């Protein structure tokens, strides 16, 4: 299974050494991800939902991008990931694939597109691989999703699993509580992580898990763990790009503890839009240099 890779990708693109390793212009694969764990090298993952933003991250050397169903909140204006459809996921994943040359693109299986049965999961994942050209899919759940993971992997579709806080179950969780606190919860999380590894997942996201438990899971698995709100000891770290870049408007202005904002894009973009509006209203844009004669 291959991703659609545009011809002529430059070989000298800035790279994340762990996964690109100076190997020319081909896309990162799940084998590169496995090799990074074996070498003990950490790697970054960002979400992306459109071609232009994805191309910026690709040029910056982000080796793995997730077309996350966080697009529900971050891109489509919903208040959770639950309403996102397979068609929306397919359209935006195809855009991200078109905008990138190097990164491994992983697409989320949206809520309702895989829970029914392993066969339903295979149908949805096949659609994403064929129509959008992604290199892997992600789905939520540990032991409960093992059958789905096994069938997808048997069919040749790499799967990233997702345990801990699984946002598609927001109604069951009743919010976003930190996971794995207490002995029974910690044991269940370890069982879930082992179950997805045994089913053939190539990596597993640990979301909102105590740092101590995430470290233990990371030590226990031979596949990489990708942390979000799971402390510093995971093999990789993922952030929703709009959170990472300071685009997200948080309720009450309270940025969650696990988010680090590496830019203030919301402020910068608002300032640019206000300046444009002032220039138009004041008649200073377009000026002579922007005009044709
Ligand atoms: O949808 C998403 O962006 C995710 C990440 C938070 C891991 O699942």
Boltz pocket constraint, residues with backbone or C-beta under 6 A from the ligand:
constraints:
  - pocket:
      binder: B
      contacts: [[A, 47], [A, 66], [A, 67], [A, 68], [A, 69], [A, 70], [A, 71], [A, 108], [A, 162], [A, 205], [A, 228], [A, 238], [A, 240]]
      max_distance: 6.0
